[in-house]
Each structure stands twice: as structure tokens, then as C-alpha cells.
Amino acid sequence: RIFVLGIGFFTLCFLMTSLGGQFSAKRLGDSPFTIRTEVMGALESRGVLRRMSDMLEMLMKRMDILARLENSTDFHKGDEARFPLDRFQPAAGLMERIQAIAQNVSDIAVKVDQILRNSLLNGKVMEGRRDQCEVPRDPKYPDCAGKVEWMRARWTSDPCYAFFGVDGTECSFLIYLSEVEWFCPPLPWRNRTVAVPSPPPPPRVQAAFRRDLAHLLELIGTGKESLSFMKKRIRHLAQQWLRAARRLEQKLAGRQRDQKHILIHIGFLTEESGDVFSPRVLKGGPLGEMVQWADILAALFMLGHSLRVTVSLKELQSHLGVPPGRGNCPLTSPLPFDLIYTDYHGLQQMKQHMGLSFKKYRCRVRVIDTFGTEPAYNHEEYATLRGYRTNWGYWNLQPTQFMTMFPHTPDNSFMGFVSEELNQTERQLIKANKVSSMAVVYGKEASIWKGKEKFLAILNKYMEIHGTVYYETQRPPEVPAFVKNHGLLPQHEFQQLLRKAKLFIGFGFPYEGPAPLEAIANGCVFLQARFNPPHSSLNHEFFRGKPTSREATGTAVFQVSSQHPYAEDFIGKPHVWTVDYNNSEEFEAAIKTIMRTQVDPYLPYEYTCEGMLERIHAYIQHQDFCTTSSLPPSPKTKSPAMQSPSSPLALSPNSTHLVWSPSARWAPQAWPPLASLQVWVSEPQHTCTETCRRHGLVCEPTFFRFLNKEEVFLQLSIACDSTEYEMNHLYPAVAENVHECYLQKEPLLFSCAGYNPKYRRLCPCRDFRQGQVALCRDCL
């Protein structure tokens, strides 16, 4: 009896589960591409109901036979009969329940049969529509037919298409291409809910300066030496960040700031990109990138924005909403982030996994780019045609979306990093404890010291030489015996060493790192080599493939004239000396002079915590690459004098350059403000960067659009026998010897960099805040 009851109960559960699975897994309307499956599933479900009813009836008959047999057996057992009969009463009740269930199942089967007949009729209608799908010929969707053809041949190449419901039928292609992507028009027979006006979005949460960095340390996570390094740096500078945030808060005087949702994806730390930095953190490897990322994280957090931090591809896919597959499909939902900060590795990963969504959302990306990317290398078509194509360029982003470590090209935004500030007591203590005959060598890897014996011998005549070269206990570093090597030092111990030393000397590598600024901030003089000839992709493997010419000429050659051009150009003597190391007399004379020179600790404002907060705040508030900028209207008349009232530019009082007219009828909302604009004409051998610098200004590429007009040449008394629109990163410009003027055809190619002896360029310049070259006087 128990066995039969168990079998019956198990069968009932199994059948009910099967039936429930049919309905839960195949609900009508779950997907627009499952009509045929629904009909087949419906027929199977009807058969399951019938089989279930038959089995219940058979089970009931067998239990009835079993009951008779037991009654017959118990009749011959005398007084013991009442106990089996009592035990069997629950079984009789169960029989009644099973009989009731069987009747209910039978009724359900009849009703389901009626429902499924109606569904089958509807399915045939829909199936007919599916079979009748034709590729629409709509001039508004010129790529539709080609995309459908591609889907026919390749829809199985990526599982993401099946995820969105593509099943190989023509209609599934068209539905996908019209509703998931946007290459085809919507199908008229699709049930489309009439759009109900959505309520206005709730007010944005306002960003508030933070008072604690503890939550940021949790966001960064654990598991990598590089992350530990960044967290130690953030802790070390925590008090300086807090003080800087309070000062900026007072400066902004309660100005409203929307809180942004920001994703920070550090691509070079992902396993997929190799993560070559983490293993080298403890072995003296270059740390400049991690210093910068730590400071970016701290600045964004202190400004009060909502952050998500990822260092793995899996986390990136999860945060973005990447569908399963190989990355050919768009995201499953709108991008939940206002901004994404990443690097070239992360940019490549996003492009591989976001499908068409990458093109849609790339305006929200900010690329942390150490050396910069000039427009000629950024524009894919132009870079390919002109030979500027490199491993890292051709992204077709706005050039100011690239953010550099130093302000070496105005075409990109200067992000920077911070160095530790000293209070007055610390400054006085450093001056009192300086050892004028102590030098520290810039370079933690033994390879940097190779071949430098000649310089070291000269330096050793005058100064005690200290090094911080990494080495393992069993293998001491290959440095001269007279060098006092401290090994790899923690950051605070390295700072103490710099505070005692007089000289911080570089041997040519690493390029443009943060250490020289830290040394200068601690009262050292930085001595570096002048490169003659300049280092470039033609003579140094390190620079090969970098997407910048560093303004060499119009050719695709990256050049730097010293180990640290920012220190040379923006700081200079007495804090920075750049000499020819191949000239022993010049090198030795510089050491003698440095030993006699008294210098105070110096840190440019733009490399303080407050300077970086100020800069990033301005970028977040004002840089918008997702909104198309409006251009000023062209004047209706073109007289030689060009005094038309519609021209927003006017000659300066001394007639040397143009400025934005205060009485201009058209005043667009622009950042930087147009009141800071000055238009100058370059000399043939000068870039716009150099031209603006000679006038005490900074080249501002966002202003090119306001002077890329024929009448600007006329206002500057430049005669043009012809005017052509062409793609060239040197335009707008004039070839004066032939009186030919050229305007820029492609806005992405507006560039402050580059020159050609045959052209004089029109250069947009602006003023800048003292100690903050990235911002104009009214930019904050």
C-alpha cells in the first residue's frame, strides 16, 4: 500500500511539475520570436494533461483492487481485523481525493484544449505574418537591406543575437535591426505600446564635498599589489585632500553641482591586458600611472561624485550591462554612468564588448593618456591616408577627451597628479637640514645605471651619491661601489631622503614621471640631460607608436628634447637644469653651480591637491562632448573690410589680432568663455602652441570653430585669391606666397600642434589662471 501510494504521489508531482514547466517556460508574449515554439509547446501540454488524467484513473482502479484484497485478508484474522481496517481508512480518504483531482484535471484538460485551439489559430495568423516579412525599402534606413543580408549569413556568429531573440527567420532579423539596433524601420504589425509622456526626471542629487576617504578605500578593493600601492598613497595624502576640498568649497561659495555617476575602469591592471605593473610594484617598476590613478580616484571622490571602480573585464561587463556573447550586440539597457574614466587598454575592451553602444556612448568616456594623442593621430581616415596611424590612435574621439599627465599639448585636457605640499615649518626644517654635497639618482632599476659610469665619476668628485635601486638579497645591484644604495624605499622614506639631498639627477629615463616634481617640492635641484638629437620614434624604441608628434613638424615623429619637458619648460632654473651630458665641461660646471645655488621647495599650484580638484571640477561641470556645439551664423555680405555687424570678431585696438566683440549679437554658451579668445596669425615655422605662448597665452582648440571662416582672413587683412575646405590638421591657414587660404573640413582635426614652413596658421589663444594653465581666468 505505502509503495503504491508513494508511486502515485511521485507521479502526480512529476506530472504537475512537467505541466507547470510547459506554461512557465513558454508563456505567450515572453518573446516576439517564440510563436512557433509556443504552438508546439501548447500541443504537448494538452497531451500531458490527458496522460495525467488517464494515469490518475488507473491509479484509482489499482487502489480499489488493493483495498478489496486487504479487506478479504483481514476478514479471516478475527479480532485483529479492526486494526487493518482502521489503518486503511486514511487510504480510502486519499482515494477520494485522487478521484476529485482526476475530475479537476479532466475539466482543466477540456478548458486548456479550448484555449490552445484559439492560440493555434492566432499562431497561424502570426506565422503568416512572419513568413510574409520583406526587407523594407525606406530611404531613411539606407543600410537596412545590407544589415539583413549580413544577419542571414552571420547571425549564429555571436550568441548575443539569440539572446535578443534572433532565430534565423527574416522577421527576427528585422525586429532585431529595428528594435535592438536602429538600422531598419519598425515593423507595422508589431504590437507597440503608445508612448505615454514620462514624468519629468527627479532632481539630480547634488554633489557634496566629502569629509572622509574610508569608503573610497573600500571601493578600490584588494587582491593586487598595485591597488595596495594606490590605497597607501591615498591614506598618506588624506589630510591634504581634506584641506584642499574645504578650500575649494569656500571658493565655489555653495555653487550647485550635480552628482555624477562615474565608472573608473583601470584597463592596464586587468588580467586580459597582462597587468605588467602589479608584479613590478615591489621591484622598482614605473609607478607614474598608478600615482596618477590614485590621485584621480581621490579627487573624484572628494568632489562628491558616485564612483564604481573596476580592474577586471568581468566587472566591467557587469557594470555596463553587456549581453552574453562576443560583444557584437548593444548593451541590454541604457548606460547607467554619466562619465567613464579609463585608459587605452580599457577603451579597447569597451569597444570589443559594447557593440554599437560604444559609438553611442563614447562621448562620455575620458581617456587617461600619459603622453597625449594629437588630432592627426586620432582621426582614423586621416591618420590612415597621411601615415599617422599608430598602435594607440585612430579613435575618432574629441581630442580633449584624452587627459594627460603633463600639459604638453593643449589639444588634450591636462589631468595631472599631485605632489605633497609642505607647511611653513616643514619648509624651514628642510632648508636647515639640506646637505649641499648629497645627490640622489633618479632610477630604481639597475638597467638605468648602465653606461653612466662617466657621469657618475664626475659627480662623485663633488657629491655623495645615493641610489634607491631594487635588488634581491642574493644579487646586489650592478652600481658603482661608491654609490650608497638604499634599495627600494617606501614612499615616506624616499621623501625623507629627498628632503636631505641637494641634487636629484636623471639619466634620461623614465620619461615624464612624477618623481622630479616631488624632488623639487622637497627642495632639490633637478638636473637632467638635453637630448641631442631629440628622442623620437625614429631613434628610440620606447616612443615608437606613440600617437603624438610633440609638435616636431607636420610629420608623424614623436620627439622630446629632455627627460622631463614640463620641468624644463614650465619650471626651469634655478630649480631645473637641462644640460648636454655629452659635454663633460658643461656637466661639471652645472654641478658646481648647483652646489652654490640656494633654492626653496617649489610646487606648481596645478600639482597641488587643490589645483587638481579645481581642474577636475571645471572639466566635469563644463566639458560636454555629447551635445553638438552650435556654430556662429555666417555673415550675409563679404566686404574687404568685413565690418559687417554680424561678425562676432573684431580687431584689437592695436590691430594686431582679433578678439571676441563685446557687442556681438550672437553670444553662444561656450567653455572656456569667449571673452578670453584672441586670434593670432603664426609665423611659418611656429605651431599654434608656440605662437600663443609667445604672446603670454595658451592655445585653445575648442575656439577653432569660431575662426574657421573666410571672413576672418579678411578681417586680418590677409588676401585670399582662393579659399578651399580640406582635411588637414594645420588648417585654417594661408599660403601667403600664392595667396591661397584653407579652411578645416573636419572639426576633429582642429589642432594646436604642427607646422609647415609654407603656411601661416590662424591660432585661437586664451588667457590662463596663474599656476593653472588648463583653465582661463574666468573658467572656474
Salt bridges, closest charged atoms under 4 A:
ASP30 OD1 - ARG27 NE 3.90
ASP64 OD2 - ARG68 NH2 2.50
GLU70 OE1 - ARG1 NH1 1.97
ASP113 OD1 - ARG46 NH1 2.61
ASP113 OD1 - ARG50 NH2 3.73
ASP113 OD2 - ARG117 NE 2.99
GLU127 OE2 - ARG36 NH2 1.99
GLU149 OE1 - ARG152 NH1 2.45
ASP167 OD2 - ARG130 NH2 3.02
GLU170 OE2 - ARG152 NH2 2.36
GLU179 OE2 - ARG190 NE 2.88
GLU179 OE2 - ARG192 NH1 3.54
GLU218 OE1 - HIS215 ND1 3.58
GLU249 OE1 - ARG211 NH2 2.65
GLU271 OE2 - LYS224 NZ 2.86
ASP275 OD2 - LYS224 NZ 2.88
ASP295 OD1 - ARG233 NE 2.93
ASP338 OD2 - ARG204 NH2 2.87
GLU380 OE2 - ARG389 NH1 3.85
GLU420 OE1 - HIS236 NE2 2.95
GLU445 OE2 - ARG280 NH2 2.81
GLU464 OE1 - HIS466 NE2 2.67
GLU493 OE2 - HIS492 NE2 3.99
GLU512 OE1 - HIS408 NE2 3.95
GLU512 OE2 - ARG550 NH1 3.14
GLU518 OE2 - ARG233 NH1 3.98
GLU541 OE1 - ARG544 NH1 2.31
GLU586 OE2 - ARG530 NH1 3.65
GLU588 OE2 - LYS461 NZ 3.09
ASP600 OD1 - LYS431 NZ 3.02
GLU610 OE1 - ARG247 NE 2.72
GLU610 OE2 - LYS251 NZ 3.02
GLU614 OE1 - LYS251 NZ 2.88
GLU614 OE2 - ARG769 NE 3.54
GLU683 OE2 - ARG760 NH2 3.87
GLU690 OE1 - ARG693 NH1 3.80
GLU690 OE2 - ARG694 NE 2.98
GLU700 OE1 - ARG766 NE 2.68
GLU710 OE1 - LYS638 NZ 3.37
GLU711 OE2 - LYS709 NZ 3.43
GLU736 OE2 - ARG760 NH1 3.01
GLU746 OE1 - HIS379 NE2 3.48
ASP767 OD2 - ARG777 NH1 3.99
